[in-house]
Amino acid sequence: MQRPIHGGNLVWAAAKAGCHPSAILDFSASINPLGPPTSLITAIQSNLAQITHYPDPSYQQLCLALGAEHQVDPRYILPGNGAAELLTWAARELADLEEIILVTPAFRDYDRAIATFGGKVKKFPLDLSNLSGLSGLSSISQKGKKAGILINNPHNPTGKIWQREELLPYLDQFALVVVDEAFMDFLPPGEEQSLIPLVKDFSNLVIIRSLTKFYSIPGLRLGYAIAAPQRLQRWQEWRDPWSVNILAEVAGIAALKDQEFRQQTWDWLAPTRKKFFQDLAAIPGLEPHLGAANFLLVQSQTSVAQLQTQLLQKRKILIRDCLSFPELGDRYFRVAIRTVAENQYLIDSLTSIINNVKN
């Protein structure tokens, strides 16, 4: 079975571990371990009878809920079959430009989507030893208004949060600015750095968001884009109808109303991430990067392919290797932040395996 590009491939992991997929403790997919919220499950159960009908192709109720959440006119919102679908249409727009600036390492689907439409990429590699800013990015493009940029915030896989002020100059420099904010939900009010409030003033700005990670519904596939209505109308004409199924729509509406779950997540994440970081840093041979999202990037002196295999076979734990990030290779892995007990199990397992490798 081919090595997965993305995290969360439990079928592949189970085959390597010799067990059922349900036995795998998955640290490879950065999904909120506190969810899905009960309110969301209740909404799905209450609307099961609706699967006999087509969804509203305009997703009016979901757009209204998202508009209220972000204080944005619903016409500026387009729900999608996960953020990945919407990134595909953003890539189609970007590919029409002379070049696309891509901050790397980057989510592998960016390359897939851009290559689908023949876009020309110019990479801006980050200095992983100094993630203090994006200095130098403004001068990388010589195409001026004929260039676009695709960047995610918080950055995947480092977890770095770019300040809003760092990104503002690009709105004047580039013809199209696409910001993937798939993990922005994990930052509480006062810390998040979303550019959503600027969309109504900049027709060249596109924001991509995900609901699947924060609310633990990756199997439902639900994301949304926020951009100028004319742009989103084009995307709607390009894509297949009914991209979002009716259960995903009602789940999204219910999730957005659940303020208690959101606060619970914010209260859990900050202290849990801090302890997990400290525990990983205490293991000889590992150097974690502290980020703002619900995952940690870790540099390893030991082969990650070897670590991954032993964790699967001995402990039934799946970590995300970084082979799909060419700049990182076999000396980095990414781990989701899970419950305190699950994090400790990984820490104990890593300690034992790394000690055995050294001995």
PLY file of the C-alpha trace (Angstrom):
ply
format ascii 1.0
element vertex 359
property float x
property float y
property float z
element edge 358
property int vertex1
property int vertex2
end_header
0.00 0.00 0.00
1.37 3.40 -1.03
2.67 5.72 1.70
0.03 8.43 2.36
0.60 12.05 1.41
-1.77 13.40 4.05
-2.24 12.57 7.71
-5.14 10.52 9.00
-4.74 7.48 6.73
-5.71 4.87 9.29
-6.09 2.08 6.73
-2.42 2.43 5.77
-1.38 2.71 9.42
-3.39 -0.35 10.43
-1.80 -2.39 7.65
1.65 -1.41 8.94
0.70 -2.11 12.56
-1.19 -5.34 11.85
-4.40 -4.24 13.57
-7.83 -2.79 12.88
-7.90 0.95 11.98
-9.96 1.66 15.11
-7.01 0.54 17.27
-4.71 3.29 15.93
-4.09 6.35 18.10
-3.87 9.03 15.44
-1.48 11.94 16.01
-1.05 12.48 12.27
-4.30 14.39 11.62
-4.66 17.70 13.44
-8.23 17.22 14.62
-9.70 18.59 17.86
-9.84 15.60 20.30
-12.69 17.22 22.28
-15.20 16.92 19.48
-17.48 16.61 17.71
-19.68 18.68 20.03
-22.91 17.04 21.18
-24.95 19.84 19.60
-23.53 18.95 16.19
-24.26 15.23 16.55
-27.81 16.04 17.67
-28.33 18.24 14.61
-27.22 15.44 12.29
-29.46 12.89 13.99
-32.43 15.25 13.88
-32.01 15.81 10.15
-31.33 12.30 8.89
-34.69 12.27 7.12
-33.47 15.21 5.00
-31.11 12.96 3.03
-34.06 12.15 0.76
-33.87 15.73 -0.56
-31.25 17.70 -2.45
-29.46 20.39 -0.46
-30.20 24.02 -1.16
-27.60 24.73 -3.91
-27.02 28.23 -2.53
-26.66 27.01 1.09
-28.53 30.08 2.22
-28.94 29.12 5.88
-25.29 28.11 6.28
-24.14 31.31 4.58
-26.34 33.34 6.92
-24.84 31.57 9.94
-21.29 32.10 8.69
-22.06 35.72 7.82
-23.31 36.35 11.35
-20.24 34.63 12.78
-17.79 36.80 10.84
-19.96 39.91 10.45
-19.77 39.55 6.68
-22.46 39.87 4.03
-23.52 36.27 3.18
-22.94 37.05 -0.51
-19.22 37.02 0.30
-19.35 33.37 1.47
-19.18 30.12 -0.48
-19.35 26.78 1.41
-17.35 23.91 -0.02
-16.60 20.22 0.27
-13.81 20.90 2.72
-11.17 23.60 2.33
-9.43 21.40 -0.27
-12.20 21.90 -2.84
-12.10 25.66 -2.43
-8.30 25.71 -2.70
-8.73 24.06 -6.08
-10.79 26.99 -7.38
-8.42 29.49 -5.80
-5.60 27.74 -7.64
-7.48 28.07 -10.92
-7.61 31.83 -10.41
-3.96 32.00 -9.37
-2.88 29.97 -12.40
-4.10 32.75 -14.70
-1.37 35.02 -13.32
2.24 35.11 -14.49
3.54 33.57 -11.30
2.42 32.38 -7.89
4.47 32.98 -4.77
4.23 29.96 -2.48
5.63 30.13 1.05
7.34 26.79 1.75
7.26 24.29 3.33
3.60 24.21 2.37
0.55 21.98 2.45
0.99 19.44 -0.37
-2.45 20.15 -1.84
-1.29 23.61 -2.88
1.10 22.07 -5.41
-1.57 19.61 -6.56
-4.18 22.30 -7.14
-1.81 24.74 -8.87
-0.34 22.03 -11.11
-3.85 21.00 -12.17
-4.24 24.35 -13.96
-0.64 24.76 -15.10
0.25 27.57 -12.71
3.86 28.75 -12.45
5.15 28.65 -8.87
7.98 30.66 -7.38
8.86 29.36 -3.92
9.74 31.46 -0.91
11.48 29.09 1.56
11.15 29.93 5.23
14.15 29.87 7.52
13.01 27.29 10.05
15.71 28.40 12.47
14.25 31.91 12.56
10.50 32.19 12.04
10.33 35.76 13.31
8.82 37.16 10.13
8.41 37.17 6.35
11.20 39.62 5.60
12.27 39.42 1.98
8.96 38.17 0.63
7.89 41.58 -0.64
10.87 41.76 -3.02
10.74 38.19 -4.35
8.26 38.89 -7.15
9.23 40.94 -10.17
5.80 40.64 -11.77
4.03 43.28 -9.69
0.28 43.25 -10.21
0.54 40.16 -12.45
1.58 37.87 -9.56
-0.37 36.13 -6.84
0.52 34.71 -3.45
-0.76 31.72 -1.48
0.05 31.56 2.22
-1.53 29.89 5.22
-1.99 31.38 8.66
-1.29 29.79 11.10
1.38 28.23 8.94
1.33 24.50 8.31
3.53 22.67 9.24
5.36 25.05 11.61
2.30 26.45 13.44
3.71 29.98 13.12
1.08 32.73 13.34
1.73 35.69 11.06
0.56 39.00 12.45
-2.12 40.77 10.44
0.22 43.73 9.89
2.79 41.45 8.23
0.31 40.41 5.56
-1.33 43.76 4.83
1.35 45.03 2.36
0.71 42.05 0.05
-2.82 43.28 -0.63
-1.35 46.22 -2.53
1.53 44.28 -4.07
-0.19 41.22 -5.54
-3.04 40.81 -7.99
-4.48 37.98 -5.90
-3.82 37.12 -2.25
-5.11 33.75 -1.03
-4.83 33.12 2.71
-5.58 29.64 3.99
-6.85 30.10 7.56
-7.75 26.45 8.17
-6.35 26.52 11.72
-7.29 30.08 12.71
-10.28 28.86 14.77
-7.89 27.47 17.37
-6.78 30.97 18.35
-9.14 32.63 20.86
-10.55 36.13 20.29
-7.84 38.69 20.84
-5.11 36.40 19.47
-6.43 35.46 16.03
-5.02 37.37 13.07
-7.66 36.80 10.40
-7.89 39.04 7.34
-11.62 38.37 6.97
-12.58 41.95 8.00
-10.64 43.25 4.97
-12.36 41.18 2.28
-15.05 43.80 1.58
-12.34 46.41 0.93
-9.98 44.26 -1.18
-11.48 42.42 -4.13
-8.13 40.63 -4.63
-8.30 38.91 -1.21
-9.56 35.35 -0.74
-9.82 33.64 2.65
-10.19 29.86 2.90
-11.49 28.40 6.17
-12.21 24.90 7.47
-14.82 23.69 9.95
-13.65 20.08 9.97
-10.57 20.42 12.16
-11.94 22.52 15.01
-15.23 20.60 15.20
-13.75 17.14 14.49
-15.78 16.35 11.36
-13.19 15.62 8.63
-15.37 12.78 7.36
-18.20 15.22 6.61
-15.98 17.61 4.58
-16.95 21.22 5.22
-15.10 24.45 4.55
-15.87 27.88 3.13
-14.34 30.71 1.18
-14.80 34.40 1.89
-14.17 36.66 -1.09
-15.78 39.16 -3.46
-19.21 37.92 -4.60
-18.29 38.10 -8.31
-15.34 35.78 -7.74
-17.38 33.28 -5.75
-20.07 33.31 -8.41
-17.44 32.16 -10.94
-16.37 29.36 -8.61
-19.98 28.27 -8.24
-20.30 28.08 -12.02
-17.07 26.08 -12.36
-17.83 23.39 -9.82
-20.32 20.54 -9.61
-23.68 21.39 -7.99
-24.41 20.36 -4.39
-20.76 20.22 -3.29
-21.84 20.24 0.37
-24.15 17.48 1.55
-27.20 18.32 3.64
-25.87 16.74 6.86
-22.64 18.73 6.64
-24.69 21.89 6.22
-26.84 21.33 9.33
-23.74 20.25 11.27
-22.00 23.49 10.36
-24.95 25.62 11.41
-25.19 23.82 14.77
-21.43 24.05 15.37
-21.35 27.80 14.85
-23.94 28.25 17.60
-21.99 26.21 20.17
-20.06 28.89 22.07
-19.51 26.59 25.03
-17.60 24.06 22.90
-15.44 26.80 21.44
-14.51 28.14 24.85
-13.81 24.63 26.11
-11.41 24.09 23.22
-9.54 27.35 23.79
-9.26 26.64 27.52
-7.90 23.14 26.81
-5.46 23.92 24.02
-3.09 26.54 25.44
-1.95 24.72 28.61
-1.99 21.30 26.93
0.14 22.54 24.03
2.63 24.14 26.42
3.10 20.93 28.44
3.29 18.77 25.33
5.96 21.06 23.89
7.99 20.92 27.11
7.73 17.14 27.32
8.83 16.69 23.72
11.73 19.11 24.22
12.89 17.05 27.20
13.46 13.97 25.02
17.08 13.88 23.81
17.27 14.12 20.05
13.96 15.93 19.56
13.51 19.67 18.97
9.88 20.82 18.77
8.79 24.16 17.29
6.26 26.02 19.41
3.36 27.24 17.30
-0.10 28.73 17.65
-2.14 25.87 16.19
-3.22 22.46 17.50
-0.11 20.65 16.28
3.65 20.75 16.77
6.44 20.35 14.23
9.33 18.33 15.65
12.88 17.96 14.34
14.43 14.58 15.03
18.00 13.31 15.05
16.57 9.83 14.43
15.07 8.77 11.11
11.38 9.63 11.25
10.49 6.74 8.95
12.07 4.46 11.53
10.30 6.18 14.42
6.98 6.06 12.63
7.27 2.35 11.89
8.25 1.43 15.44
5.51 3.59 16.97
2.96 1.83 14.79
4.21 -1.69 15.33
5.00 -1.43 19.03
2.46 1.13 20.29
-0.17 1.48 17.51
0.53 5.23 17.34
0.55 7.13 14.03
2.61 10.30 13.68
2.73 12.46 10.55
5.99 12.16 8.68
7.01 15.21 6.67
8.12 13.50 3.48
5.40 15.37 1.59
7.19 18.59 2.54
10.34 18.35 0.36
12.12 20.99 2.44
11.80 18.87 5.59
12.32 15.26 4.58
13.03 12.42 7.00
14.20 14.47 9.98
10.89 16.15 10.85
7.51 14.92 11.99
4.28 16.66 12.96
2.02 15.64 15.82
-1.47 16.76 16.72
-2.13 17.91 20.25
-4.50 15.41 21.81
-5.71 14.79 25.37
-3.24 14.96 28.25
-3.33 11.19 28.71
-2.84 10.48 24.99
0.00 13.00 24.77
1.72 11.34 27.70
1.39 7.93 26.05
3.17 9.29 22.98
5.87 10.92 25.12
6.51 7.63 26.96
6.54 5.70 23.69
8.95 8.10 21.97
11.27 8.08 25.00
11.37 4.28 25.05
11.90 3.86 21.31
14.57 6.57 21.00
16.45 5.15 24.00
16.40 1.69 22.42
17.67 3.08 19.11
20.61 4.75 20.88
21.43 1.64 22.84
0 1
1 2
2 3
3 4
4 5
5 6
6 7
7 8
8 9
9 10
10 11
11 12
12 13
13 14
14 15
15 16
16 17
17 18
18 19
19 20
20 21
21 22
22 23
23 24
24 25
25 26
26 27
27 28
28 29
29 30
30 31
31 32
32 33
33 34
34 35
35 36
36 37
37 38
38 39
39 40
40 41
41 42
42 43
43 44
44 45
45 46
46 47
47 48
48 49
49 50
50 51
51 52
52 53
53 54
54 55
55 56
56 57
57 58
58 59
59 60
60 61
61 62
62 63
63 64
64 65
65 66
66 67
67 68
68 69
69 70
70 71
71 72
72 73
73 74
74 75
75 76
76 77
77 78
78 79
79 80
80 81
81 82
82 83
83 84
84 85
85 86
86 87
87 88
88 89
89 90
90 91
91 92
92 93
93 94
94 95
95 96
96 97
97 98
98 99
99 100
100 101
101 102
102 103
103 104
104 105
105 106
106 107
107 108
108 109
109 110
110 111
111 112
112 113
113 114
114 115
115 116
116 117
117 118
118 119
119 120
120 121
121 122
122 123
123 124
124 125
125 126
126 127
127 128
128 129
129 130
130 131
131 132
132 133
133 134
134 135
135 136
136 137
137 138
138 139
139 140
140 141
141 142
142 143
143 144
144 145
145 146
146 147
147 148
148 149
149 150
150 151
151 152
152 153
153 154
154 155
155 156
156 157
157 158
158 159
159 160
160 161
161 162
162 163
163 164
164 165
165 166
166 167
167 168
168 169
169 170
170 171
171 172
172 173
173 174
174 175
175 176
176 177
177 178
178 179
179 180
180 181
181 182
182 183
183 184
184 185
185 186
186 187
187 188
188 189
189 190
190 191
191 192
192 193
193 194
194 195
195 196
196 197
197 198
198 199
199 200
200 201
201 202
202 203
203 204
204 205
205 206
206 207
207 208
208 209
209 210
210 211
211 212
212 213
213 214
214 215
215 216
216 217
217 218
218 219
219 220
220 221
221 222
222 223
223 224
224 225
225 226
226 227
227 228
228 229
229 230
230 231
231 232
232 233
233 234
234 235
235 236
236 237
237 238
238 239
239 240
240 241
241 242
242 243
243 244
244 245
245 246
246 247
247 248
248 249
249 250
250 251
251 252
252 253
253 254
254 255
255 256
256 257
257 258
258 259
259 260
260 261
261 262
262 263
263 264
264 265
265 266
266 267
267 268
268 269
269 270
270 271
271 272
272 273
273 274
274 275
275 276
276 277
277 278
278 279
279 280
280 281
281 282
282 283
283 284
284 285
285 286
286 287
287 288
288 289
289 290
290 291
291 292
292 293
293 294
294 295
295 296
296 297
297 298
298 299
299 300
300 301
301 302
302 303
303 304
304 305
305 306
306 307
307 308
308 309
309 310
310 311
311 312
312 313
313 314
314 315
315 316
316 317
317 318
318 319
319 320
320 321
321 322
322 323
323 324
324 325
325 326
326 327
327 328
328 329
329 330
330 331
331 332
332 333
333 334
334 335
335 336
336 337
337 338
338 339
339 340
340 341
341 342
342 343
343 344
344 345
345 346
346 347
347 348
348 349
349 350
350 351
351 352
352 353
353 354
354 355
355 356
356 357
357 358
